[in-house]
Amino acid sequence: MTRWIFVLACACGSDAPREAAVDPKPPEATARKPPDQMDEKMRHCPLALDGAVSTLEDIEGGVRFTIKVANVAEVRKRAQHVVEFAAKRSRAGHGEFDGKGGGRMKNCPVVTDGVTITATDIDGGTTLELVSTKVDDLRREARRRADAFSFTGATIVKR
């Protein structure tokens, strides 16, 4: 044991150049707000990933969200969850609660009531296409939610 103390003492007392300490978090991560209740509420929203850049645009019959993010696996997982969530609600009668758990996704700009959602993998992310028989209502609600979207670290561009 004495040898190890000697080796450590020699290494610490060396005049050799030392590497600067590296903060394990990138600077942009430390500038973000601490987690709060909204993080929990948005845990399934594919647009609410740190660094996500999403585009909202009209398509025939509804809207499309194109989501690009570094964490591609997570955005695709969340997109699939939203597709399944919306499908359960639609099968129960055009957006009625089906009694199988969960509440409503009312904070995420991806509207899940009375819509059919299709997710498609793209390079660097995914797209979500939402279609509805009430196209104007869907577009209005998606844009209202996008305007209210205040998730730190994610951006939505409307076209």
KEKE-3310 file (N, C-alpha, C; in steps of 0.2 Angstrom, whole numbers, plus 5000, padded with zeros to 4 digits):
npx = (5004:5010:5018:5008:5003:5015:5017:5005:5008:5019:5014:5004:5012:5019:5028:5022:5012:4995:4979:4964:4950:4935:4919:4905:4893:4887:4888:4876:4866:4868:4862:4849:4832:4828:4821:4803:4785:4780:4789:4786:4772:4774:4781:4778:4777:4783:4788:4794:4807:4823:4832:4825:4819:4805:4793:4778:4765:4752:4743:4734:4719:4723:4737:4755:4768:4785:4799:4815:4829:4843:4842:4836:4831:4823:4813:4806:4801:4792:4784:4778:4771:4761:4754:4748:4741:4732:4725:4718:4709:4702:4696:4687:4676:4677:4687:4682:4684:4691:4692:4703:4714:4726:4726:4722:4731:4734:4743:4754:4757:4753:4738:4727:4713:4700:4707:4717:4733:4748:4764:4781:4797:4811:4827:4836:4825:4807:4791:4774:4758:4743:4726:4709:4691:4687:4695:4698:4696:4706:4718:4717:4718:4730:4739:4736:4740:4754:4758:4756:4766:4779:4790:4806:4821:4816:4810:4797:4792:4781:4772)
npy = (4994:5006:5009:5012:5024:5032:5032:5039:5051:5055:5056:5066:5077:5080:5089:5089:5094:5096:5090:5100:5101:5093:5097:5086:5089:5097:5114:5120:5111:5114:5127:5126:5125:5118:5102:5101:5100:5101:5094:5081:5080:5081:5070:5060:5067:5069:5080:5087:5084:5087:5099:5096:5101:5105:5105:5112:5109:5112:5098:5088:5086:5088:5090:5090:5085:5087:5081:5084:5078:5075:5063:5051:5038:5039:5049:5042:5032:5039:5044:5033:5029:5040:5037:5025:5028:5038:5029:5020:5029:5033:5021:5020:5028:5040:5049:5048:5044:5028:5021:5013:5018:5032:5049:5064:5070:5085:5095:5093:5098:5089:5084:5072:5068:5062:5060:5052:5046:5045:5038:5041:5036:5046:5052:5057:5059:5059:5059:5065:5063:5070:5067:5072:5072:5084:5095:5109:5112:5104:5109:5122:5119:5112:5122:5132:5125:5124:5137:5139:5131:5129:5122:5121:5121:5115:5118:5124:5127:5135:5133)
npz = (5000:5003:4992:4982:4987:4986:4972:4968:4974:4968:4955:4956:4960:4949:4936:4923:4909:4912:4908:4905:4916:4911:4909:4911:4905:4890:4886:4882:4888:4901:4902:4901:4908:4924:4926:4926:4931:4918:4910:4914:4909:4896:4892:4882:4870:4854:4849:4860:4863:4868:4859:4848:4831:4824:4811:4806:4795:4782:4775:4763:4769:4782:4794:4794:4804:4804:4811:4817:4825:4837:4845:4838:4839:4851:4847:4837:4844:4853:4843:4838:4849:4850:4839:4842:4853:4848:4839:4848:4854:4843:4839:4849:4846:4838:4845:4858:4875:4879:4891:4894:4901:4904:4900:4891:4877:4879:4879:4870:4854:4844:4839:4846:4846:4837:4825:4812:4813:4805:4806:4799:4796:4794:4787:4801:4809:4811:4803:4806:4801:4802:4800:4797:4797:4801:4796:4796:4810:4816:4810:4816:4830:4831:4827:4837:4848:4845:4845:4859:4864:4875:4877:4884:4874:4863:4846:4836:4819:4809:4794)
capx = (5000:5014:5020:5003:5003:5021:5015:5000:5011:5023:5010:5001:5017:5023:5027:5020:5006:4989:4973:4959:4944:4930:4912:4902:4887:4888:4886:4869:4862:4868:4859:4842:4829:4828:4815:4797:4779:4778:4793:4782:4766:4776:4785:4776:4777:4789:4791:4797:4814:4829:4835:4821:4816:4799:4790:4771:4763:4746:4743:4727:4715:4725:4743:4761:4774:4792:4803:4822:4832:4849:4840:4831:4827:4818:4808:4803:4797:4787:4779:4774:4766:4756:4750:4744:4736:4726:4721:4714:4704:4697:4692:4682:4671:4680:4690:4679:4688:4690:4692:4709:4720:4729:4721:4722:4737:4732:4749:4757:4754:4750:4731:4725:4706:4696:4711:4721:4740:4753:4771:4785:4804:4815:4833:4836:4819:4801:4785:4768:4753:4737:4721:4703:4686:4686:4701:4699:4697:4712:4723:4717:4720:4737:4743:4735:4745:4761:4759:4757:4771:4784:4795:4813:4825:4813:4807:4792:4792:4774:4772)
capy = (5000:5012:5010:5016:5031:5035:5033:5044:5057:5057:5058:5073:5082:5080:5096:5087:5097:5093:5092:5104:5097:5093:5097:5081:5092:5102:5121:5121:5108:5118:5133:5124:5125:5112:5098:5103:5097:5101:5088:5075:5080:5080:5064:5056:5071:5068:5087:5090:5082:5092:5100:5095:5106:5103:5110:5111:5112:5109:5093:5087:5082:5089:5093:5086:5088:5084:5082:5082:5078:5070:5057:5048:5032:5042:5053:5037:5028:5043:5045:5027:5029:5044:5034:5020:5032:5041:5024:5018:5034:5033:5015:5020:5032:5047:5053:5047:5040:5021:5017:5009:5021:5038:5055:5067:5073:5092:5100:5092:5101:5083:5082:5065:5067:5062:5060:5046:5048:5040:5040:5039:5037:5050:5053:5062:5060:5056:5063:5063:5065:5069:5068:5072:5075:5091:5098:5116:5112:5101:5114:5127:5117:5111:5129:5135:5122:5125:5144:5139:5127:5133:5118:5124:5116:5112:5123:5122:5132:5134:5135)
capz = (5000:5003:4985:4979:4990:4983:4965:4968:4976:4962:4949:4958:4961:4942:4932:4917:4908:4914:4904:4908:4918:4906:4912:4907:4902:4886:4889:4881:4893:4908:4901:4901:4914:4927:4925:4930:4929:4911:4907:4915:4905:4889:4891:4876:4865:4850:4848:4866:4864:4869:4853:4842:4827:4821:4806:4805:4788:4780:4770:4761:4775:4789:4795:4795:4808:4803:4818:4817:4832:4837:4848:4833:4842:4855:4843:4833:4850:4855:4837:4838:4855:4849:4834:4845:4858:4844:4836:4853:4855:4837:4839:4854:4844:4836:4850:4865:4880:4879:4897:4894:4904:4900:4899:4884:4876:4877:4879:4864:4848:4840:4842:4845:4846:4831:4820:4811:4813:4802:4807:4794:4798:4789:4790:4806:4813:4809:4801:4809:4797:4805:4795:4800:4793:4803:4794:4799:4817:4817:4809:4820:4836:4830:4827:4844:4853:4843:4848:4866:4865:4878:4880:4883:4870:4856:4842:4831:4814:4806:4787)
cpx = (5004:5017:5015:5003:5009:5020:5010:5003:5015:5019:5007:5006:5021:5022:5025:5013:5000:4983:4968:4953:4939:4923:4908:4896:4889:4885:4878:4864:4862:4864:4851:4839:4829:4821:4809:4791:4778:4783:4789:4776:4768:4780:4784:4776:4783:4792:4795:4803:4819:4832:4831:4819:4811:4796:4782:4768:4756:4747:4736:4724:4718:4732:4749:4766:4780:4796:4810:4825:4838:4847:4834:4827:4822:4812:4803:4798:4791:4782:4775:4769:4760:4751:4745:4739:4730:4722:4716:4708:4699:4693:4686:4676:4673:4682:4687:4684:4686:4690:4698:4715:4722:4723:4721:4728:4735:4737:4753:4754:4751:4743:4730:4718:4703:4701:4714:4728:4744:4760:4776:4792:4807:4822:4833:4830:4813:4796:4779:4763:4747:4731:4714:4697:4684:4693:4703:4700:4704:4718:4723:4720:4727:4741:4742:4740:4752:4762:4760:4763:4777:4789:4802:4817:4822:4810:4802:4791:4785:4775:4765)
cpy = (5006:5014:5014:5023:5035:5037:5039:5051:5060:5060:5065:5078:5083:5087:5095:5091:5093:5095:5096:5099:5098:5092:5091:5083:5097:5108:5122:5117:5111:5124:5132:5125:5119:5108:5101:5098:5096:5095:5082:5075:5079:5074:5060:5060:5071:5075:5090:5087:5088:5093:5099:5101:5103:5108:5107:5114:5108:5104:5092:5083:5084:5092:5088:5089:5084:5086:5079:5083:5073:5063:5054:5042:5034:5045:5047:5033:5032:5044:5039:5027:5034:5041:5029:5023:5035:5035:5021:5023:5034:5027:5016:5025:5039:5051:5052:5043:5033:5017:5013:5013:5028:5043:5057:5070:5081:5097:5099:5095:5095:5082:5075:5063:5067:5062:5053:5049:5042:5043:5037:5040:5041:5050:5059:5063:5056:5061:5060:5066:5064:5071:5068:5074:5082:5095:5105:5116:5109:5106:5120:5125:5115:5117:5132:5132:5123:5132:5144:5135:5130:5128:5120:5119:5113:5118:5120:5128:5130:5137:5136)
cpz = (5000:4996:4982:4981:4987:4976:4964:4969:4971:4956:4950:4958:4954:4939:4925:4916:4910:4909:4908:4910:4913:4910:4907:4903:4897:4888:4887:4885:4899:4908:4901:4908:4917:4926:4929:4928:4922:4907:4908:4910:4898:4887:4885:4870:4861:4849:4854:4868:4864:4862:4847:4838:4823:4816:4805:4799:4786:4775:4768:4767:4782:4790:4795:4800:4806:4808:4816:4823:4832:4840:4843:4836:4847:4852:4840:4838:4852:4849:4837:4844:4853:4843:4837:4850:4854:4841:4841:4854:4849:4837:4844:4852:4842:4841:4857:4869:4880:4885:4898:4897:4900:4900:4892:4883:4874:4877:4873:4858:4843:4843:4841:4845:4839:4825:4818:4810:4810:4803:4802:4796:4792:4792:4795:4810:4811:4806:4804:4804:4800:4800:4799:4796:4795:4802:4797:4806:4819:4816:4814:4827:4836:4831:4834:4849:4851:4846:4855:4868:4868:4881:4878:4879:4864:4853:4837:4826:4810:4799:4785)
residu = (MET:THR:ARG:TRP:ILE:PHE:VAL:LEU:ALA:CYS:ALA:CYS:GLY:SER:ASP:ALA:PRO:ARG:GLU:ALA:ALA:VAL:ASP:PRO:LYS:PRO:PRO:GLU:ALA:THR:ALA:ARG:LYS:PRO:PRO:ASP:GLN:MET:ASP:GLU:LYS:MET:ARG:HIS:CYS:PRO:LEU:ALA:LEU:ASP:GLY:ALA:VAL:SER:THR:LEU:GLU:ASP:ILE:GLU:GLY:GLY:VAL:ARG:PHE:THR:ILE:LYS:VAL:ALA:ASN:VAL:ALA:GLU:VAL:ARG:LYS:ARG:ALA:GLN:HIS:VAL:VAL:GLU:PHE:ALA:ALA:LYS:ARG:SER:ARG:ALA:GLY:HIS:GLY:GLU:PHE:ASP:GLY:LYS:GLY:GLY:GLY:ARG:MET:LYS:ASN:CYS:PRO:VAL:VAL:THR:ASP:GLY:VAL:THR:ILE:THR:ALA:THR:ASP:ILE:ASP:GLY:GLY:THR:THR:LEU:GLU:LEU:VAL:SER:THR:LYS:VAL:ASP:ASP:LEU:ARG:ARG:GLU:ALA:ARG:ARG:ARG:ALA:ASP:ALA:PHE:SER:PHE:THR:GLY:ALA:THR:ILE:VAL:LYS:ARG)
# end
